[in-house]
Amino acid sequence: MKNWRVVSLLVLVLGFPVSRVSAQDTVWDIGLSAQRTVIQAFGVNAGVADARTVVYLGGLSGASPATALIRTLHEDYAQLPGAERAVHLIAIPVANPDPETLQFPPQGEAYGENPVSHALWRWLAVHAPDLVIIAGPDAAGLGEALQREQVAGVGAIPVQVLPETAVSLAHLLQLPAVAESAARQELTRRLQRSPQQLAEQLAQIYGHDFSTPAYVPGMSLIGRMALGEMDAVAALLRPYLSGAEFAVDNASVMAGQLVFAEYAQRTGNTAALQIALRAADLAFDEQGRMLEAAPFHNEMSDSLFMVPPLLVQAGKLSGETRYFDMAARHIAFMQDLLLREDGLYRHSPLADVAWSRGNAFPALGLALTLSDMPVSHPAYGPVRDSYLQLLATLLPFQDADGMWREVIDYPGSFAEITSTAMIGIAIKRGIDRGWLAPALYAPALEKAWQAVLARTSVDSEFVDACTSTGKLDSLDAYLDRPAILGRDDRAGGMVMNFAMEMVGR
């Protein structure tokens, strides 16, 4: 028997509420077909938390006789008294709604190629059922692949195949005892990790190269500093602190200077401070006057993270108010350009699309800016209001698992791990500093943390980290961005910092 904590985390990740034993529907948007049809799953929890999970899946070649039977099974099971529901049930009536040619394991880049195959494969992996029951034809070999492969790096899942017309409540109730799947065992192992343990695992892989002083590797260095690995970070910074020159000529390198500001704050190192101030000074002209906006913003909402946190750290370390003033000016400039009426940010003026990191960057950037801006500064109130408005806008878009999606307000777009980690940091910081109401935001934080744990392997690989993304000109371009399954430096740094925020650094 698992301990209560692990059982609770498993149930939470599956979307089933821990505290209830009555029937409770959970609806998941698994993914999108190539024609943008949403694939959905429907869940009913067992009468007890410590139960196995069974998935009934039909419609692998489009809607079929099994589709209606699986819907009826879901409805009938939800009506049973709690004591008669021995397993968590997940029903996927139409797994391939359009239909498309499927291939398992999936080939090509998710999700621009073979989107249904990738969506089913990765979703089943991170939900780790103990048994999948496929009703009807399985020409693409999903069942065989689920049993043979380490599904999306998680583990194998047992499969039973039924004739299309054999799905029924009686079949479910007469199932023999279901054993725990290898995938579930791996998910349990992932969820048992503390934030400290996860950060330490990630630090073994990420944050060991700063040959380009940019934010992607830099976030892992900041995470390693929070872990106390100062000597290792100092060795990576030594060439720069000893005078090695580099150009701050793009937004990514601009944000990478947060590493030197963090190091200066922790150690008092004057060389690190001067490097950080040199970058922050790029927001001023030769006479020291503020520019209209800091350079390198490229009209992208990423810039709300790339610049203001560095500016306020420069102000905190130097004692010069002009840096706080410039941070406020830059935030206002970017908001005038990109903040939509609904409270979300378009990524750039090229397309009115609320990209995941295009909103996570502002959430994290505003949280970090507030952390170092004096409460007495005139801009503190407006910046705090912007932060609160964005978090309140993002909260309803958190999905059943605790994730935010590749396009925040587009149902079925893939659940993206870097943005979820970044928004998670912003929420945890807000709760700890009294900006956010714990009663409202603590449950969302816990769901986000468990979802990130489930999607981060013990070998520091990730499920669905969006690749590097510049300005795109259409919704389709964002929906089709490659979703990484494996190691990723950006996800490594953001998840490590989320873990350390959960530790309470």
C-alpha positions as CSV (number, residue, x, y, z in Angstrom):
1,M,0.0,0.0,0.0
2,K,1.4,3.4,-1.0
3,N,1.6,6.1,1.7
4,W,-1.1,8.7,1.7
5,R,1.2,11.4,0.3
6,V,2.2,9.5,-2.8
7,V,-1.4,8.3,-3.4
8,S,-2.6,11.9,-3.1
9,L,0.0,13.2,-5.6
10,L,-0.8,10.5,-8.1
11,V,-4.5,11.2,-7.9
12,L,-3.9,14.9,-8.2
13,V,-1.8,14.5,-11.3
14,L,-4.4,12.4,-12.9
15,G,-6.9,15.2,-12.3
16,F,-9.0,13.4,-9.8
17,P,-9.7,15.3,-6.6
18,V,-8.1,13.7,-3.6
19,S,-10.6,14.7,-1.1
20,R,-13.7,13.3,-2.8
21,V,-15.0,9.8,-3.0
22,S,-18.2,10.5,-4.9
23,A,-18.2,10.5,-8.7
24,Q,-16.4,13.5,-10.2
25,D,-16.0,14.2,-13.8
26,T,-12.6,15.5,-15.1
27,V,-12.3,16.5,-18.7
28,W,-8.9,16.6,-20.4
29,D,-8.0,18.1,-23.8
30,I,-5.5,15.6,-24.9
31,G,-4.4,17.3,-28.1
32,L,-5.4,18.5,-31.6
33,S,-5.8,16.7,-34.9
34,A,-4.2,18.2,-38.0
35,Q,-7.5,19.9,-38.6
36,R,-7.5,21.3,-35.1
37,T,-10.2,19.0,-33.7
38,V,-9.8,18.7,-30.0
39,I,-9.3,15.1,-28.7
40,Q,-10.9,14.7,-25.3
41,A,-10.8,12.3,-22.3
42,F,-13.3,12.0,-19.5
43,G,-12.6,10.7,-16.1
44,V,-14.5,9.3,-13.1
45,N,-12.6,8.7,-9.9
46,A,-12.8,5.5,-7.9
47,G,-14.5,5.3,-4.6
48,V,-11.1,5.2,-2.9
49,A,-7.9,7.1,-3.7
50,D,-5.5,4.1,-3.7
51,A,-7.0,2.6,-6.9
52,R,-5.7,1.6,-10.3
53,T,-6.4,3.6,-13.4
54,V,-8.1,2.0,-16.5
55,V,-8.4,3.8,-19.8
56,Y,-11.1,2.8,-22.4
57,L,-10.0,4.1,-25.7
58,G,-11.9,3.9,-29.0
59,G,-12.2,5.5,-32.4
60,L,-8.6,5.0,-33.5
61,S,-9.9,5.2,-37.1
62,G,-12.5,7.8,-36.4
63,A,-15.9,7.6,-34.7
64,S,-17.1,4.0,-34.4
65,P,-19.7,1.8,-32.7
66,A,-17.3,1.8,-29.7
67,T,-17.6,5.6,-29.4
68,A,-21.2,5.7,-28.1
69,L,-20.5,2.6,-25.9
70,I,-17.5,4.3,-24.2
71,R,-19.6,7.4,-23.6
72,T,-22.3,5.3,-22.0
73,L,-19.8,3.4,-19.9
74,H,-18.5,6.7,-18.6
75,E,-22.0,7.9,-17.7
76,D,-23.0,4.6,-16.1
77,Y,-19.8,4.3,-14.1
78,A,-20.3,7.9,-12.8
79,Q,-23.8,6.9,-11.5
80,L,-22.5,4.0,-9.3
81,P,-22.2,4.4,-5.6
82,G,-18.6,5.1,-4.5
83,A,-18.1,1.8,-2.9
84,E,-18.8,0.1,-6.3
85,R,-16.2,2.1,-8.2
86,A,-12.9,0.1,-7.7
87,V,-10.8,1.8,-10.4
88,H,-10.3,5.3,-11.7
89,L,-11.9,5.3,-15.2
90,I,-10.7,7.4,-18.1
91,A,-12.8,7.3,-21.3
92,I,-11.5,8.4,-24.7
93,P,-14.4,7.8,-27.0
94,V,-12.8,9.2,-30.2
95,A,-9.0,9.0,-30.1
96,N,-8.6,9.9,-33.8
97,P,-11.5,12.1,-34.7
98,D,-10.8,13.2,-38.3
99,P,-9.4,10.4,-38.9
100,E,-5.6,10.5,-39.7
101,T,-3.0,7.9,-40.4
102,L,-1.4,7.0,-37.1
103,Q,2.1,5.6,-36.2
104,F,3.4,4.3,-32.9
105,P,5.9,5.2,-31.6
106,P,5.2,8.5,-33.3
107,Q,7.7,9.8,-35.9
108,G,8.4,13.4,-37.0
109,E,8.3,16.6,-34.9
110,A,5.5,17.0,-32.4
111,Y,3.1,18.5,-33.1
112,G,3.5,19.7,-36.6
113,E,3.8,16.2,-37.9
114,N,1.6,13.2,-36.9
115,P,-0.1,15.3,-34.2
116,V,-2.7,12.7,-33.1
117,S,-0.1,10.0,-32.7
118,H,2.2,12.3,-30.6
119,A,-0.7,13.6,-28.5
120,L,-2.0,10.2,-27.6
121,W,1.5,8.8,-26.9
122,R,2.7,11.6,-24.6
123,W,-0.6,12.1,-22.9
124,L,-1.0,8.4,-22.0
125,A,2.6,8.4,-20.8
126,V,2.3,11.2,-18.3
127,H,-1.1,9.9,-17.0
128,A,0.4,6.5,-16.6
129,P,-2.7,4.2,-16.5
130,D,-2.3,0.7,-15.2
131,L,-4.3,-0.7,-18.1
132,V,-5.5,0.6,-21.5
133,I,-8.4,-1.2,-23.1
134,I,-8.6,-0.5,-26.9
135,A,-12.0,-1.1,-28.4
136,G,-12.0,-1.9,-32.1
137,P,-9.3,-2.0,-34.8
138,D,-5.8,-0.9,-33.9
139,A,-4.2,-0.8,-37.3
140,A,-1.4,1.5,-36.2
141,G,-0.3,-0.8,-33.4
142,L,-0.8,1.5,-30.5
143,G,-1.5,-1.5,-28.1
144,E,1.7,-3.3,-29.1
145,A,3.8,-0.2,-28.8
146,L,2.4,0.7,-25.4
147,Q,3.4,-2.7,-24.0
148,R,6.8,-2.9,-25.8
149,E,8.2,0.7,-25.4
150,Q,9.1,3.0,-22.5
151,V,6.3,5.2,-23.5
152,A,7.6,8.8,-23.9
153,G,10.4,7.9,-21.5
154,V,7.9,6.9,-18.7
155,G,7.3,3.2,-18.9
156,A,5.3,0.4,-20.5
157,I,1.5,0.1,-20.1
158,P,-0.5,-3.2,-20.3
159,V,-3.2,-3.3,-23.0
160,Q,-6.3,-5.3,-23.6
161,V,-8.0,-5.3,-27.0
162,L,-11.8,-5.7,-27.2
163,P,-14.2,-6.0,-30.1
164,E,-15.9,-2.6,-30.7
165,T,-19.3,-3.8,-29.3
166,A,-17.9,-5.5,-26.2
167,V,-17.5,-2.3,-24.2
168,S,-19.9,-2.2,-21.2
169,L,-20.2,-1.5,-17.5
170,A,-20.3,-5.2,-16.9
171,H,-17.0,-5.7,-18.6
172,L,-15.4,-3.0,-16.5
173,L,-16.8,-4.4,-13.2
174,Q,-15.7,-7.9,-14.1
175,L,-12.1,-7.0,-14.8
176,P,-9.7,-9.1,-12.7
177,A,-7.5,-7.3,-10.3
178,V,-5.4,-4.7,-12.3
179,A,-1.7,-4.7,-11.5
180,E,0.3,-1.5,-11.2
181,S,1.9,-0.7,-14.6
182,A,5.6,0.1,-15.1
183,A,4.5,3.6,-16.2
184,R,2.7,4.1,-13.0
185,Q,5.7,3.0,-10.9
186,E,7.9,5.5,-12.7
187,L,5.4,8.2,-12.2
188,T,5.3,7.4,-8.5
189,R,9.1,7.6,-8.4
190,R,8.9,11.1,-10.1
191,L,6.3,12.4,-7.7
192,Q,8.1,11.2,-4.6
193,R,10.9,13.7,-5.2
194,S,11.1,16.8,-3.1
195,P,11.8,20.1,-4.7
196,Q,15.4,20.0,-3.3
197,Q,15.9,16.5,-4.8
198,L,14.6,17.6,-8.2
199,A,16.8,20.7,-8.3
200,E,19.9,18.6,-7.4
201,Q,19.1,16.1,-10.1
202,L,18.8,18.8,-12.7
203,A,21.9,20.5,-11.5
204,Q,23.9,17.4,-12.4
205,I,23.0,18.0,-16.0
206,Y,22.3,21.7,-16.5
207,G,24.3,24.8,-15.7
208,H,27.8,23.5,-16.6
209,D,28.5,25.7,-19.7
210,F,28.4,29.4,-19.8
211,S,30.5,29.9,-22.9
212,T,27.7,32.1,-24.2
213,P,26.5,34.3,-21.3
214,A,22.8,34.2,-22.2
215,Y,19.7,33.5,-20.2
216,V,19.1,29.9,-21.3
217,P,22.2,28.5,-19.6
218,G,22.2,31.4,-17.2
219,M,19.0,30.3,-15.5
220,S,20.6,27.0,-14.5
221,L,23.6,28.9,-13.1
222,I,21.2,30.9,-10.9
223,G,19.5,27.7,-9.8
224,R,22.9,26.2,-8.9
225,M,23.7,29.3,-6.9
226,A,20.5,28.9,-5.0
227,L,21.6,25.3,-4.3
228,G,24.8,26.7,-2.8
229,E,27.1,25.5,-5.6
230,M,28.9,28.8,-5.6
231,D,32.4,27.4,-6.3
232,A,31.2,25.6,-9.5
233,V,29.5,28.7,-10.7
234,A,32.5,30.9,-9.9
235,A,34.6,28.7,-12.1
236,L,32.3,29.2,-15.0
237,L,32.2,33.0,-14.4
238,R,36.0,33.4,-13.9
239,P,36.9,34.2,-17.5
240,Y,34.4,37.1,-17.5
241,L,35.3,38.3,-14.1
242,S,39.0,38.3,-15.2
243,G,38.2,40.6,-18.1
244,A,37.2,38.4,-21.0
245,E,35.1,40.6,-23.3
246,F,31.8,39.8,-24.9
247,A,29.1,41.8,-26.6
248,V,25.6,42.3,-25.1
249,D,24.0,42.6,-28.5
250,N,20.7,40.7,-28.2
251,A,17.9,40.1,-25.7
252,S,19.0,36.7,-24.7
253,V,22.5,37.9,-23.7
254,M,21.0,40.9,-22.0
255,A,18.9,38.7,-19.7
256,G,22.0,36.5,-19.2
257,Q,23.5,39.3,-17.2
258,L,21.1,38.4,-14.4
259,V,23.7,35.8,-13.6
260,F,26.3,38.4,-12.8
261,A,23.8,40.5,-10.8
262,E,22.9,37.4,-8.8
263,Y,26.5,36.6,-8.2
264,A,27.3,40.1,-7.2
265,Q,24.4,40.1,-4.8
266,R,25.5,36.9,-3.2
267,T,29.2,37.6,-3.0
268,G,29.8,41.3,-3.3
269,N,32.1,40.7,-6.3
270,T,32.7,44.1,-7.8
271,A,33.7,42.7,-11.3
272,A,30.3,40.9,-11.5
273,L,28.6,44.1,-10.5
274,Q,30.3,46.2,-13.2
275,I,29.4,43.6,-15.8
276,A,25.7,43.7,-14.8
277,L,25.7,47.5,-14.7
278,R,27.3,47.8,-18.1
279,A,24.4,45.8,-19.5
280,A,21.8,47.8,-17.6
281,D,23.3,51.0,-18.9
282,L,22.4,50.1,-22.4
283,A,18.9,51.3,-21.6
284,F,20.3,54.9,-21.4
285,D,21.8,57.2,-24.0
286,E,25.3,58.7,-23.8
287,Q,24.1,61.5,-21.7
288,G,22.5,59.1,-19.2
289,R,18.9,59.8,-20.3
290,M,16.4,57.0,-20.4
291,L,15.6,55.6,-23.8
292,E,12.1,55.2,-24.9
293,A,12.5,51.4,-24.2
294,A,15.5,49.2,-23.5
295,P,17.2,47.8,-26.6
296,F,16.8,44.4,-28.2
297,H,13.1,44.1,-27.3
298,N,12.3,43.2,-30.9
299,E,8.6,44.0,-30.1
300,M,8.3,40.7,-28.2
301,S,6.7,40.1,-24.8
302,D,9.8,38.1,-23.9
303,S,11.3,41.5,-23.2
304,L,9.3,41.9,-20.0
305,F,11.6,39.2,-18.5
306,M,14.7,40.0,-20.5
307,V,15.2,43.6,-19.2
308,P,13.3,44.8,-16.1
309,P,14.6,42.3,-13.6
310,L,18.2,43.2,-14.5
311,L,17.4,46.9,-14.3
312,V,15.9,46.6,-10.8
313,Q,18.8,44.5,-9.6
314,A,21.1,47.1,-11.0
315,G,19.2,49.7,-9.0
316,K,19.3,47.6,-5.8
317,L,23.0,46.9,-6.1
318,S,24.0,50.5,-7.1
319,G,21.5,52.5,-5.1
320,E,20.7,54.5,-8.2
321,T,16.9,55.2,-8.7
322,R,17.3,55.7,-12.5
323,Y,17.4,52.0,-13.0
324,F,14.0,51.5,-11.3
325,D,12.6,54.4,-13.4
326,M,13.8,52.8,-16.6
327,A,12.4,49.4,-15.6
328,A,9.0,51.0,-15.2
329,R,9.3,52.9,-18.5
330,H,10.2,49.7,-20.3
331,I,7.3,47.7,-18.8
332,A,4.8,50.5,-19.8
333,F,6.2,50.6,-23.4
334,M,5.9,46.9,-23.9
335,Q,2.4,46.8,-22.4
336,D,1.2,49.5,-24.7
337,L,2.5,47.5,-27.6
338,L,1.4,44.0,-26.6
339,L,-1.1,43.8,-23.7
340,R,-4.5,42.7,-25.1
341,E,-7.8,43.9,-23.8
342,D,-8.5,40.4,-22.3
343,G,-5.4,40.7,-20.1
344,L,-3.2,38.3,-22.0
345,Y,-0.1,39.3,-24.0
346,R,0.2,38.8,-27.7
347,H,3.7,37.6,-28.4
348,S,4.4,40.3,-31.0
349,P,2.4,42.6,-33.2
350,L,2.8,40.1,-36.1
351,A,0.0,37.8,-34.7
352,D,-2.6,38.3,-32.0
353,V,-1.6,35.0,-30.4
354,A,-1.2,34.5,-26.6
355,W,1.8,32.2,-26.8
356,S,2.7,30.2,-23.7
357,R,6.1,31.7,-22.9
358,G,4.9,35.0,-24.4
359,N,2.8,35.2,-21.2
360,A,5.0,33.3,-18.9
361,F,7.9,35.7,-19.6
362,P,5.8,38.7,-18.4
363,A,4.5,36.8,-15.4
364,L,8.0,35.8,-14.3
365,G,9.5,39.2,-15.3
366,L,7.0,41.2,-13.3
367,A,7.4,38.9,-10.3
368,L,11.2,39.3,-10.3
369,T,10.9,43.1,-10.9
370,L,8.5,43.5,-7.9
371,S,11.0,41.5,-5.8
372,D,13.7,44.1,-6.1
373,M,11.8,47.3,-6.7
374,P,11.4,49.4,-3.6
375,V,7.8,49.6,-2.3
376,S,8.3,53.3,-2.0
377,H,9.0,53.8,-5.7
378,P,6.1,55.4,-7.6
379,A,6.0,52.6,-10.1
380,Y,5.8,49.8,-7.5
381,G,2.0,50.0,-7.3
382,P,1.4,50.0,-11.1
383,V,3.9,47.1,-11.6
384,R,2.2,45.1,-8.8
385,D,-1.2,45.8,-10.4
386,S,0.1,44.5,-13.7
387,Y,1.4,41.4,-12.1
388,L,-1.9,40.8,-10.2
389,Q,-3.9,41.3,-13.3
390,L,-1.9,38.9,-15.4
391,L,-1.9,36.2,-12.8
392,A,-5.7,36.5,-12.4
393,T,-6.1,36.3,-16.1
394,L,-3.8,33.2,-16.4
395,L,-5.4,31.3,-13.5
396,P,-8.6,30.1,-15.4
397,F,-6.5,28.8,-18.3
398,Q,-4.7,26.3,-16.1
399,D,-5.7,22.9,-17.4
400,A,-7.0,19.8,-15.5
401,D,-3.5,18.6,-14.9
402,G,-2.1,21.9,-13.7
403,M,-0.4,23.0,-16.9
404,W,-0.6,26.0,-19.2
405,R,-0.8,25.4,-22.9
406,E,1.3,26.3,-25.9
407,V,-1.3,28.9,-26.9
408,I,-2.8,29.9,-23.5
409,D,-6.4,30.3,-24.7
410,Y,-6.5,27.6,-27.4
411,P,-8.0,24.3,-26.1
412,G,-6.1,21.2,-27.1
413,S,-2.8,23.0,-27.8
414,F,0.0,21.1,-26.1
415,A,0.6,21.5,-22.3
416,E,4.0,23.3,-22.2
417,I,6.4,22.7,-19.4
418,T,8.7,25.8,-19.4
419,S,5.8,28.2,-19.3
420,T,4.2,26.2,-16.5
421,A,7.4,26.3,-14.5
422,M,7.8,30.1,-15.0
423,I,4.2,30.9,-14.0
424,G,4.7,28.5,-11.1
425,I,7.7,30.6,-9.9
426,A,5.6,33.8,-10.3
427,I,2.8,32.3,-8.2
428,K,5.0,30.9,-5.5
429,R,6.9,34.2,-5.2
430,G,3.5,36.0,-4.9
431,I,2.2,33.8,-2.2
432,D,5.4,34.0,-0.2
433,R,5.6,37.8,-0.4
434,G,1.9,38.4,0.3
435,W,0.9,39.6,-3.2
436,L,-1.4,36.7,-3.9
437,A,-4.1,35.1,-1.7
438,P,-3.0,31.6,-0.7
439,A,-6.6,30.3,-0.6
440,L,-7.0,31.1,-4.3
441,Y,-3.5,30.4,-5.7
442,A,-2.0,27.7,-3.5
443,P,-4.1,24.9,-5.1
444,A,-3.0,26.1,-8.5
445,L,0.6,26.1,-7.4
446,E,0.4,22.6,-6.1
447,K,-1.2,21.3,-9.3
448,A,1.5,23.1,-11.4
449,W,4.3,21.6,-9.3
450,Q,2.9,18.0,-9.5
451,A,2.4,18.4,-13.3
452,V,6.0,19.6,-13.8
453,L,7.3,16.7,-11.6
454,A,5.4,14.2,-13.7
455,R,6.8,15.6,-16.9
456,T,10.5,15.7,-15.6
457,S,12.3,12.3,-15.6
458,V,14.9,11.3,-13.1
459,D,17.4,11.6,-16.0
460,S,16.5,15.2,-16.4
461,E,14.4,14.8,-19.6
462,F,11.2,16.7,-20.2
463,V,7.9,16.2,-21.9
464,D,6.8,19.0,-24.2
465,A,9.2,21.9,-23.9
466,C,8.5,24.3,-26.7
467,T,11.7,25.0,-28.8
468,S,13.2,28.4,-29.1
469,T,10.6,30.7,-30.7
470,G,11.0,34.1,-32.3
471,K,8.3,36.3,-33.9
472,L,5.8,34.2,-35.8
473,D,3.1,35.5,-38.0
474,S,0.1,33.1,-37.5
475,L,-1.7,31.0,-35.0
476,D,-0.8,27.9,-36.9
477,A,2.9,28.6,-36.6
478,Y,2.6,28.7,-32.8
479,L,0.4,25.6,-32.6
480,D,2.9,23.7,-34.8
481,R,6.1,24.7,-32.9
482,P,8.2,21.7,-32.1
483,A,7.6,20.2,-28.6
484,I,10.8,18.7,-27.3
485,L,10.7,15.2,-25.7
486,G,14.1,14.8,-24.0
487,R,16.8,17.1,-22.5
488,D,16.4,20.8,-23.0
489,D,18.6,23.5,-21.5
490,R,15.8,26.1,-21.3
491,A,13.5,23.7,-19.5
492,G,16.3,22.6,-17.3
493,G,16.9,26.1,-16.0
494,M,13.3,27.1,-15.6
495,V,12.3,23.9,-13.8
496,M,15.4,24.0,-11.5
497,N,14.4,27.5,-10.5
498,F,10.8,26.5,-10.0
499,A,12.1,23.7,-7.7
500,M,14.2,26.1,-5.7
501,E,11.3,28.5,-5.4
502,M,9.3,25.7,-3.9
503,V,12.2,25.0,-1.5
504,G,11.9,28.6,-0.4
505,R,15.2,30.0,-1.3
